[in-house]
């Protein structure tokens, strides 16, 4: 069983849909024009059919999309090449990191030795 709020919302949706499609012309549907289906006589615009102009526009968009995708592929390939091979800076940094970890380990080992009194 629906409550009154559901009924009101349902009526609003139906009225909105009817107004949008032009079914209530003159009853709040002003500003909405129902255009008839374009027949064969309405399909030509200046010697070029609507289908041809749409097709041309789709080809232009397709070419632009392919250019952007090619550029993105090039950028991804360059990033992969940069990431895949370590350079001298990365190698020296790794060696420094290992020495740093050894230094921290030696520090804590020396502190433990001092607490036990083993250092002379």
Secondary structure, 3 states (H helix, E strand, C coil): CCCHHHHHHHHHHHHHHHHHCCCCCCCCCCCCCCCCCCCHHHCEECCEEHHHHHHHHHHHHHHHHHHHHHHHHHHHHHHHHHHHCCCHHHHHHHHHHHHHHHHHHHHHHHHHHHHHCCCC
